[in-house]
Amino acid sequence: MAKFGRRSQKESDEPKKKVSKEALKKSLRLFKYVKPYSGTFAIGLVFLLLSSLASMVFPYFTGQLVDAAKSDLVEDINKIALILLGVFFLNAVFSFFRIYLFAIVTQKSLAALRQATYNHLVKLKMAFYSERRVGELTSRISSDISLLQETFTTTIAEFLRQILVIAIGIGLLTYISGKLTLLMLALVPVVIVIAIIFGKKIKGLSKEAQDKIADSNVIVEETLQGIATVKAFVNETFEYLRYKRKTDDVIAISLKAAIWRGAFASFIIFCLFGSIVAVIWYGVILVQEGQLSVGDLFTFILYSVFVGASLGGIADLYSQLQKAIGATENLLEILDEEQESSKDTEKEDSKVQLGTVAFENVSFAYPSRSDVSVLNGLNFNVGSGQQVALVGPSGAGKTTITALLLKFYNITSGSIKVDGKNIDDYKLNQLRSSMAIVPQDVVLFGGTIYENILYGDPDATKEQVRAAAKKANALEFIEEFPEQFETLVGERGVQLSGGQRQRIAIARAILKNPKILILDEATSALDSKSENLVQEALDDLMKGRTSIVIAHRLSTIKKADKIVVLKEGSVAESGAHDELIVKEDGLYRDLKTLQV
């Protein structure tokens, strides 16, 4: 079961019940991506402070302007008006630089976060991918980080700005009239308590909405990847309804969150305007008693509006921050996953020289099906430069053997040795760089033919790529294309035939020049003509290399140095073709007879 996106009901409800300090602490970890730009961020904070101070000067001079109206000195009125215009101009300049500097920090920080998340994703263990769906992970790196963009760009800056306005405003209000300030602040504790309650609920709903969005993205990913199957089974409407149900769930949760945010905002607005009315009422009484001037009352009212607006703004900003915390929790679940090569720093550099392979009493069960054993005490070895074929009925463990050799998974017991050394003692990149695989279902990337061959060795020259294509019997068909090596293969190589894709994969393996070659039913899905061309290329590729060949067509492995016949995760028999074919009641002979 997936760790997120397909949680139990109990798990999915838990975030709605409480917002732990641990969640907030985890979210603050993302600020390490801001740290490289801390200088720019600090300058932005200075402009934030200056713009806040400029805003707070406005009510003071406005009050002075009101009091100046009592006198007949036009010079004073003009002077104050000019000062106000200057304040507005400075505020505009400060605001521009504040917004621009924070935008620089945001874009660079989020780019670093996206890069780090992607880099971490591609280095995670295969077991992680067996429990997650691609659409879900795509949603995490796109929609979740996009949600953070608004937070970093405006929300945090505005939140800090409102805090400054409130702090400075309350100080000035207290200076003007302590009595009026006490009256205005009477509702603040109530607002804070309500903000915490509403914030917890909004954060939980936001996290739930993000999970539902991830689920809907999974449907899109799966449908588009298997669009041919969808159309062949006339299931367009079925897929649409499946997607509609998920997006309707998103609407329902989002509207529920909007109700909570709207109720919170309405409560804040009522409290704020109610307090302003109370301030005006009591302020007029103080003016009549001679404790305040009209200008001071006007200044106080403006400051009250500023502080009240900031309190109201903080309510919405707080709910947005809660949404962002929900998104960061999902991202951190991924970033907290252990990488494949996490322990490589403890290992010595050691390259594979000979390419010998030995499976010694290996047992294994996939993590997602730990109760089903796939391999049971498996023993076999491959000498340097030797060609060994693995055959057996479906489910015997042939493909699992190659996955374990590539260390996609860790074995349950026993050991796998390459050049006599346990593969756990090799650094992962050094182990895998000594191997190449040509699978039955070749996956090509959506670039050019040249880029797909170059994938075997990104540092290779054009001449080396061309030579690899020639050895793979691919050069002839490549040169028939108008754009030759620059021909786009389409997503997953759909523009090429099966035989052409296989030869591109072989060229890629040739360019890698591995010590150990793995062929996983590389010709089983091809027609006779394509199979002959591919088999010729494979024979050339296997020369002088340790080769492990998985094959269903037993006619393709007659020349193998050794054939290992598997049954239920163990070696049933092994030997050369001529030895096994004459074995009475032998499994290999039975398989050969069935094919004939």
C-alpha positions as MATLAB code, in Angstrom:
seq = 'MAKFGRRSQKESDEPKKKVSKEALKKSLRLFKYVKPYSGTFAIGLVFLLLSSLASMVFPYFTGQLVDAAKSDLVEDINKIALILLGVFFLNAVFSFFRIYLFAIVTQKSLAALRQATYNHLVKLKMAFYSERRVGELTSRISSDISLLQETFTTTIAEFLRQILVIAIGIGLLTYISGKLTLLMLALVPVVIVIAIIFGKKIKGLSKEAQDKIADSNVIVEETLQGIATVKAFVNETFEYLRYKRKTDDVIAISLKAAIWRGAFASFIIFCLFGSIVAVIWYGVILVQEGQLSVGDLFTFILYSVFVGASLGGIADLYSQLQKAIGATENLLEILDEEQESSKDTEKEDSKVQLGTVAFENVSFAYPSRSDVSVLNGLNFNVGSGQQVALVGPSGAGKTTITALLLKFYNITSGSIKVDGKNIDDYKLNQLRSSMAIVPQDVVLFGGTIYENILYGDPDATKEQVRAAAKKANALEFIEEFPEQFETLVGERGVQLSGGQRQRIAIARAILKNPKILILDEATSALDSKSENLVQEALDDLMKGRTSIVIAHRLSTIKKADKIVVLKEGSVAESGAHDELIVKEDGLYRDLKTLQV';
ca = [
       0.000    0.000    0.000;
       1.309    3.453   -0.848;
       2.671    5.514    1.947;
       0.671    8.513    0.856;
      -2.128    9.036   -1.622;
      -3.695    5.701   -0.559;
      -3.648    6.000    3.222;
      -6.097    4.365    5.536;
      -8.976    6.563    6.670;
      -7.470    6.813   10.122;
      -4.184    8.077    8.744;
      -5.795   10.599    6.384;
      -7.931   12.006    9.185;
      -5.055   12.434   11.615;
      -3.669   15.696   10.145;
      -7.081   17.266   10.576;
      -7.097   16.542   14.284;
      -3.942   18.335   15.258;
      -1.140   20.479   13.918;
       1.944   19.286   15.742;
       4.950   21.395   16.535;
       6.932   18.688   14.781;
       5.130   19.474   11.489;
       6.081   23.145   11.772;
       9.645   22.237   12.712;
       9.874   19.956    9.666;
       8.554   22.708    7.407;
      11.288   25.079    8.578;
      13.821   22.627    7.123;
      12.922   23.917    3.666;
      14.486   27.256    4.549;
      17.903   25.671    3.985;
      17.167   26.276    0.298;
      16.819   29.996    1.100;
      20.120   30.115    3.006;
      22.381   30.621   -0.080;
      20.389   33.783   -0.828;
      20.253   35.023    2.756;
      22.050   38.261    1.801;
      19.413   39.153   -0.788;
      16.714   38.075    1.660;
      18.181   40.345    4.374;
      18.212   43.357    2.009;
      14.608   42.534    1.133;
      13.772   42.558    4.845;
      15.370   46.013    5.168;
      13.137   47.333    2.377;
      10.219   45.560    4.017;
      10.935   47.425    7.250;
      11.337   50.742    5.429;
       8.074   50.321    3.505;
       6.272   49.424    6.743;
       7.701   52.487    8.499;
       6.739   54.706    5.552;
       3.198   53.354    5.750;
       3.022   54.118    9.465;
       4.187   57.726    8.971;
       1.121   58.471    6.835;
      -1.486   58.529    9.664;
       0.719   60.815   11.788;
       1.111   63.504    9.127;
      -2.551   63.150    8.155;
      -3.483   63.995   11.743;
      -1.097   66.949   11.611;
      -2.807   68.091    8.405;
      -6.209   67.962   10.124;
      -4.942   70.014   13.073;
      -3.289   72.482   10.668;
      -6.729   73.197    9.226;
      -7.575   75.058   12.457;
      -4.875   77.619   11.715;
      -4.790   80.040    8.819;
      -1.168   79.193    7.906;
      -1.307   77.901    4.343;
       2.459   77.316    4.426;
       2.044   74.652    7.140;
      -0.715   72.922    5.192;
       1.390   72.907    1.994;
       4.470   71.716    3.843;
       2.652   68.749    5.415;
       1.029   67.859    2.082;
       4.442   67.823    0.367;
       5.865   65.639    3.137;
       2.989   63.207    2.604;
       3.699   63.057   -1.143;
       7.360   62.380   -0.376;
       6.376   59.597    2.001;
       4.178   58.010   -0.699;
       7.016   58.201   -3.222;
       9.512   56.574   -0.844;
       6.964   53.883    0.052;
       6.528   53.094   -3.652;
      10.306   52.771   -4.145;
      10.719   50.617   -1.015;
       7.806   48.365   -2.057;
       9.270   47.827   -5.545;
      12.625   46.660   -4.233;
      10.955   44.571   -1.513;
       8.855   42.689   -4.067;
      11.699   42.290   -6.566;
      14.253   41.048   -4.027;
      11.847   38.551   -2.485;
      10.983   37.320   -6.006;
      14.685   36.662   -6.672;
      15.012   34.665   -3.460;
      11.771   32.764   -4.132;
      12.501   31.724   -7.706;
      16.052   30.603   -6.956;
      15.067   28.809   -3.733;
      12.183   26.939   -5.349;
      14.340   25.999   -8.331;
      16.869   24.559   -5.869;
      14.051   22.728   -4.044;
      12.700   21.264   -7.304;
      16.189   20.179   -8.342;
      16.919   18.650   -4.933;
      13.572   16.797   -4.873;
      14.075   15.431   -8.385;
      17.682   14.485   -7.657;
      16.545   12.706   -4.499;
      13.688   10.934   -6.311;
      15.877    9.384   -8.996;
      18.267    8.071   -6.324;
      15.641    6.293   -4.222;
      15.420    2.525   -3.939;
      13.368    0.476   -6.389;
      11.236   -0.696   -3.465;
      10.042    2.901   -3.109;
       8.780    2.930   -6.704;
       7.067   -0.430   -6.334;
       4.870    1.145   -3.660;
       4.175    4.499   -5.366;
       2.595    5.545   -8.621;
       4.298    7.882  -11.062;
       1.395   10.364  -11.285;
       1.410   10.772   -7.524;
       5.120   11.585   -7.447;
       4.738   13.971  -10.378;
       2.079   15.832   -8.411;
       4.404   16.177   -5.439;
       7.162   17.790   -7.479;
       4.784   20.051   -9.424;
       1.600   21.065   -7.600;
       3.000   20.866   -4.052;
       6.019   23.011   -4.915;
       3.799   25.408   -6.915;
       1.764   25.907   -3.755;
       4.965   26.853   -1.940;
       5.802   29.400   -4.640;
       2.996   31.713   -3.542;
       4.052   31.261    0.067;
       7.668   32.223   -0.571;
       6.810   34.998   -3.031;
       4.156   36.936   -1.113;
       2.790   35.183    1.961;
       5.896   35.207    4.157;
       6.840   38.774    3.178;
       3.291   40.016    3.785;
       3.085   38.109    7.059;
       6.266   39.793    8.310;
       5.027   43.162    7.033;
       1.722   42.828    8.866;
       3.525   41.818   12.070;
       5.667   44.968   11.802;
       2.640   47.159   11.132;
       0.825   45.692   14.139;
       3.831   46.069   16.465;
       4.646   49.617   15.389;
       0.966   50.576   15.244;
       0.188   49.361   18.753;
       3.210   51.246   20.083;
       2.049   54.515   18.434;
      -1.562   53.948   19.506;
      -0.442   53.510   23.110;
       1.594   56.750   22.832;
      -1.444   58.669   21.540;
      -4.013   57.256   23.982;
      -3.602   54.338   26.348;
      -7.335   54.195   27.115;
      -8.375   53.863   23.490;
      -5.627   51.279   22.876;
      -6.838   49.060   25.727;
     -10.360   49.207   24.345;
      -9.192   48.278   20.844;
      -6.986   45.389   22.025;
      -9.664   43.795   24.170;
     -10.675   41.477   21.324;
      -7.142   40.413   20.323;
      -6.891   37.325   22.617;
     -10.221   36.063   21.271;
      -9.039   36.559   17.685;
      -5.784   34.680   18.377;
      -7.576   31.662   19.879;
     -10.043   31.563   16.978;
      -7.147   31.874   14.487;
      -5.429   28.804   15.941;
      -8.628   26.727   15.822;
      -9.442   27.727   12.256;
      -5.820   27.339   11.148;
      -5.654   23.712   12.284;
      -8.814   22.839   10.391;
      -7.747   24.660    7.212;
      -4.323   22.994    7.222;
      -5.830   19.527    7.500;
      -8.272   20.176    4.663;
      -5.507   21.596    2.478;
      -3.325   18.523    2.981;
      -6.283   16.292    2.139;
      -6.972   18.322   -1.027;
      -3.319   17.970   -2.123;
      -3.569   14.197   -1.682;
      -6.717   14.098   -3.823;
      -5.002   16.175   -6.513;
      -2.131   13.673   -6.480;
      -4.634   10.826   -6.926;
      -6.222   12.568   -9.925;
      -2.781   13.121  -11.472;
      -2.109    9.400  -11.125;
      -5.176    8.666  -13.278;
      -4.027   11.106  -15.972;
      -0.524    9.613  -15.995;
      -1.741    6.016  -16.216;
      -4.394    6.754  -18.846;
      -2.056    8.642  -21.160;
       0.710    6.050  -20.774;
      -1.718    3.283  -21.688;
      -3.838    5.242  -24.162;
      -3.702    2.455  -26.776;
      -5.147   -0.026  -24.260;
      -7.813    2.479  -23.208;
      -8.932    2.945  -26.799;
      -8.735   -0.753  -27.669;
     -11.130   -1.563  -24.819;
     -13.327    1.493  -25.591;
     -12.858    2.727  -22.022;
     -12.551    6.470  -22.675;
     -15.790    7.140  -20.770;
     -14.735    4.853  -17.922;
     -11.439    6.730  -17.516;
     -13.210   10.093  -17.745;
     -15.643    9.096  -14.971;
     -12.757    7.805  -12.848;
     -10.983   11.147  -13.234;
     -14.217   13.075  -12.660;
     -14.810   11.332   -9.323;
     -11.348   12.294   -8.088;
     -11.602   15.915   -9.243;
     -15.087   16.163   -7.713;
     -13.525   15.046   -4.433;
     -11.008   17.892   -4.779;
     -13.867   20.366   -5.323;
     -15.752   19.094   -2.270;
     -12.727   19.352    0.019;
     -11.641   22.728   -1.404;
     -15.131   24.177   -0.946;
     -15.205   22.883    2.605;
     -11.876   24.620    3.223;
     -13.260   27.785    1.585;
     -16.216   27.722    4.009;
     -13.828   27.599    6.948;
     -11.655   30.380    5.512;
     -14.714   32.480    4.699;
     -16.167   32.002    8.180;
     -12.851   32.957    9.716;
     -12.496   36.070    7.539;
     -16.087   37.117    8.299;
     -15.490   36.744   12.011;
     -12.322   38.834   11.781;
     -14.034   41.563    9.728;
     -16.914   41.778   12.208;
     -14.510   42.044   15.130;
     -12.355   44.651   13.415;
     -15.089   46.989   12.262;
     -16.888   46.561   15.568;
     -13.738   47.609   17.413;
     -13.241   50.621   15.082;
     -16.802   51.813   15.784;
     -16.133   51.417   19.508;
     -12.879   53.382   19.173;
     -14.588   56.252   17.321;
     -17.390   56.344   19.916;
     -15.026   56.458   22.879;
     -12.595   58.795   21.071;
     -15.326   61.378   20.476;
     -16.084   61.301   24.209;
     -12.373   61.912   24.982;
     -12.298   64.840   22.513;
     -15.297   66.384   24.222;
     -13.552   66.005   27.565;
     -10.431   67.691   26.137;
      -8.176   64.633   26.533;
      -7.600   64.359   22.755;
      -7.393   66.760   19.838;
      -9.419   66.114   16.694;
      -6.163   65.503   14.789;
      -4.992   62.958   17.374;
      -8.340   61.168   17.179;
      -8.103   61.118   13.379;
      -4.527   59.777   13.611;
      -5.625   57.164   16.134;
      -8.499   56.034   13.900;
      -6.160   55.689   10.905;
      -3.662   53.706   12.957;
      -6.538   51.540   14.202;
      -7.578   50.872   10.612;
      -3.975   49.985    9.697;
      -3.613   47.643   12.676;
      -7.072   46.173   12.128;
      -6.407   45.559    8.438;
      -3.121   43.878    9.327;
      -4.848   41.645   11.880;
      -7.438   40.737    9.248;
      -4.708   40.106    6.676;
      -2.782   37.923    9.085;
      -5.845   35.691    9.463;
      -5.852   34.844    5.760;
      -2.056   34.710    5.559;
      -2.028   32.311    8.512;
      -4.442   29.975    6.714;
      -2.217   30.118    3.604;
       0.812   29.242    5.703;
      -1.112   26.261    7.091;
      -1.787   25.116    3.517;
       1.917   25.429    2.743;
       2.824   23.371    5.818;
       0.517   20.646    4.521;
       2.326   20.660    1.176;
       5.777   20.600    2.806;
       4.846   17.522    4.838;
       4.188   15.625    1.599;
       7.496   16.790    0.107;
       9.444   15.947    3.231;
       8.028   12.419    3.194;
       9.896   11.985   -0.088;
      13.048   13.842    1.003;
      13.216   11.726    4.183;
      13.321    8.475    2.199;
      16.735    6.813    2.321;
      18.672    6.885   -0.940;
      20.160    3.765   -2.525;
      23.735    4.972   -2.193;
      23.389    6.418    1.328;
      26.187    4.162    2.665;
      28.551    4.409   -0.312;
      30.835    6.879    1.475;
      31.865    4.050    3.833;
      33.010    1.822    0.934;
      36.305    1.729   -0.929;
      36.628    2.448   -4.644;
      36.689   -0.848   -6.507;
      35.981   -1.386  -10.198;
      34.801   -4.652  -11.719;
      37.696   -6.138  -13.701;
      36.780   -9.698  -14.779;
      33.005   -9.766  -14.595;
      32.592  -13.125  -12.836;
      29.213  -13.603  -11.123;
      28.224  -16.006   -8.349;
      24.872  -16.489   -6.629;
      25.432  -18.358   -3.373;
      22.376  -19.745   -1.550;
      20.338  -16.627   -2.432;
      16.780  -16.269   -1.146;
      14.559  -13.291   -1.851;
      11.013  -11.923   -1.513;
       9.834   -8.563   -2.834;
       9.256   -5.985   -0.048;
       5.653   -5.453   -1.159;
       5.048   -9.254   -1.020;
       7.328  -10.349    1.798;
       5.264  -13.494    2.424;
       5.885  -14.825   -1.108;
       9.403  -16.151   -1.649;
      10.634  -15.693   -5.244;
      14.112  -17.249   -4.906;
      14.914  -20.145   -2.584;
      18.544  -21.016   -1.914;
      19.632  -20.228   -5.489;
      23.156  -21.259   -6.505;
      24.898  -20.718   -9.853;
      27.983  -18.959  -11.213;
      29.134  -17.314  -14.436;
      32.788  -17.216  -15.423;
      34.538  -14.238  -16.970;
      33.546  -13.906  -20.635;
      31.122  -16.809  -20.296;
      27.606  -16.847  -21.747;
      25.012  -18.308  -19.368;
      21.333  -18.634  -20.247;
      18.530  -18.611  -17.663;
      15.415  -20.500  -18.688;
      12.334  -21.777  -16.948;
       8.588  -21.307  -16.714;
       7.039  -17.920  -15.913;
       7.477  -16.979  -12.258;
      10.632  -19.053  -11.834;
      12.632  -15.932  -10.870;
      14.620  -15.194  -14.049;
      14.002  -11.432  -14.220;
      14.322  -11.185  -10.433;
      17.895  -12.488  -10.723;
      18.860   -9.584  -12.994;
      17.167   -7.074  -10.660;
      19.182   -8.425   -7.732;
      22.430   -8.392   -9.712;
      21.815   -4.713  -10.508;
      21.085   -4.289   -6.785;
      17.616   -2.873   -7.325;
      16.646   -4.809   -4.195;
      18.512   -6.313   -1.262;
      18.452  -10.092   -0.940;
      16.848  -11.791    2.069;
      19.727  -14.206    2.668;
      22.817  -15.616    0.963;
      25.247  -13.548   -1.107;
      25.849  -12.316   -4.658;
      29.478  -11.884   -5.663;
      31.077  -10.116   -8.608;
      34.797  -10.811   -9.110;
      34.622  -12.733   -5.835;
      33.516   -9.642   -3.906;
      30.092   -9.213   -2.325;
      28.082   -6.671   -4.341;
      27.170   -4.944   -1.058;
      30.835   -3.942   -0.770;
      30.862   -2.111   -4.121;
      29.848    1.500   -4.494;
      26.547    1.403   -6.334;
      27.603    3.546   -9.293;
      30.780    1.487   -9.793;
      28.827   -1.780   -9.703;
      26.163   -0.665  -12.156;
      28.611    1.093  -14.462;
      30.143   -2.326  -15.136;
      26.803   -3.688  -16.377;
      24.430   -3.049  -19.258;
      20.965   -4.431  -19.892;
      18.989   -4.920  -23.095;
      15.393   -5.621  -22.019;
      12.492   -7.074  -23.950;
      10.448   -3.890  -23.562;
      12.959   -1.202  -24.507;
      12.282    2.218  -23.017;
      13.592    5.054  -25.155;
      13.450    8.655  -24.032;
      11.509   11.195  -26.082;
      14.553   12.860  -27.655;
      16.573   11.997  -30.745;
      18.136    8.692  -31.774;
      21.561   10.215  -31.098;
      20.594   11.216  -27.540;
      19.202    7.750  -26.802;
      22.384    5.995  -27.924;
      24.529    8.570  -26.089;
      22.697    7.596  -22.886;
      25.086    4.636  -22.667;
      28.038    7.009  -22.247;
      27.248   10.754  -22.109;
      30.955   11.544  -22.671;
      31.210    9.621  -25.965;
      32.068   11.366  -29.232;
      29.902   11.448  -32.363;
      32.243    8.964  -34.015;
      31.848    6.537  -31.114;
      28.044    6.858  -31.258;
      28.102    6.168  -34.999;
      30.391    3.165  -34.524;
      28.100    1.746  -31.833;
      25.085    2.142  -34.133;
      26.955    0.313  -36.903;
      27.884   -2.610  -34.643;
      24.233   -2.827  -33.526;
      23.030   -3.130  -37.163;
      21.200    0.159  -36.621;
      23.158    2.517  -38.869;
      21.384    1.459  -42.064;
      17.856    2.276  -40.909;
      19.038    5.416  -39.077;
      20.528    6.846  -42.264;
      17.282    6.147  -44.144;
      15.507    8.738  -41.979;
      15.616   12.308  -43.406;
      17.058   13.633  -40.131;
      19.202   10.535  -39.485;
      20.628   10.623  -35.928;
      18.563   13.735  -35.124;
      15.284   11.860  -35.738;
      12.897   12.201  -32.796;
      11.869    8.789  -31.482;
       8.647    9.984  -29.804;
       7.561    9.174  -26.254;
       8.932    5.753  -25.240;
      10.172    5.334  -28.847;
       6.728    4.987  -30.462;
       8.019    6.335  -33.793;
      10.287    3.292  -34.223;
       9.478   -0.377  -34.797;
      10.235   -3.016  -32.161;
      13.333   -4.208  -33.982;
      14.609   -0.654  -34.411;
      14.114    0.093  -30.725;
      15.991   -3.073  -29.786;
      18.949   -2.143  -32.003;
      19.056    1.372  -30.475;
      19.154   -0.305  -27.043;
      21.966   -2.593  -28.200;
      23.915    0.403  -29.561;
      23.450    2.063  -26.177;
      24.833   -1.045  -24.439;
      27.775   -1.246  -26.883;
      28.642    2.374  -26.141;
      28.654    1.643  -22.421;
      31.188   -1.173  -23.013;
      30.183   -3.203  -19.917;
      32.003   -6.106  -18.268;
      28.682   -7.846  -17.589;
      25.853   -7.911  -20.113;
      22.241   -8.778  -19.267;
      19.831   -9.725  -22.066;
      16.263  -10.041  -20.834;
      14.327  -11.789  -23.641;
      15.749   -9.233  -26.062;
      14.375  -10.913  -29.214;
      11.179  -12.596  -28.017;
       8.779   -9.954  -29.405;
      10.347   -9.565  -32.862;
       9.525  -10.947  -36.285;
      12.000  -13.313  -37.982;
      13.785  -10.658  -40.062;
      14.189   -8.239  -37.151;
      15.209  -11.107  -34.866;
      18.041  -12.117  -37.177;
      19.379   -8.548  -37.353;
      19.094   -8.102  -33.588;
      20.607  -11.532  -32.868;
      23.619  -10.723  -35.059;
      24.129   -7.498  -33.126;
      23.748   -9.333  -29.806;
      26.254  -12.018  -30.805;
      28.766   -9.275  -31.609;
      27.988   -7.506  -28.335;
      28.461  -10.660  -26.222;
      31.931  -11.457  -27.539;
      34.446  -11.317  -24.694;
      31.848  -10.248  -22.131;
      30.222  -12.061  -19.245;
      26.669  -12.486  -20.503;
      23.498  -13.507  -18.684;
      20.738  -14.268  -21.170;
      17.097  -14.721  -20.221;
      15.246  -16.448  -23.044;
      11.906  -18.077  -23.729;
      12.884  -19.039  -27.278;
      15.250  -21.885  -26.498;
      16.488  -21.933  -30.101;
      18.390  -18.688  -29.424;
      20.561  -20.117  -26.608;
      21.936  -23.346  -28.115;
      25.411  -21.795  -28.263;
      25.395  -20.728  -24.591;
      28.318  -22.029  -22.505;
      25.873  -23.048  -19.796;
      22.111  -23.172  -19.430;
      20.621  -22.796  -15.950;
      17.072  -24.144  -15.706;
      15.017  -22.575  -12.934;
      11.936  -23.868  -11.201;
      10.171  -22.126   -8.291;
      13.192  -19.973   -7.480;
      15.787  -22.767   -7.442;
      18.127  -24.404   -9.953;
      16.405  -27.506  -11.314;
      19.285  -28.454  -13.628;
      22.195  -26.889  -15.487;
      24.599  -27.724  -18.291;
      25.150  -27.243  -22.020;
      22.306  -27.624  -24.503;
      23.524  -30.987  -25.760;
      23.686  -32.342  -22.195;
      20.250  -31.140  -21.108;
      18.323  -32.056  -24.270;
      19.052  -35.791  -23.820;
      18.145  -35.843  -20.132;
      15.179  -38.116  -19.526;
      12.351  -36.338  -17.681;
      14.463  -33.171  -17.627;
      12.704  -29.830  -17.323;
      14.744  -28.284  -20.158;
      13.794  -31.119  -22.471;
      10.134  -30.698  -21.529;
      10.282  -26.966  -22.249;
      11.975  -27.600  -25.581;
       9.369  -30.217  -26.518;
       6.531  -27.814  -25.669;
       8.013  -25.139  -27.937;
       8.483  -27.533  -30.830;
];
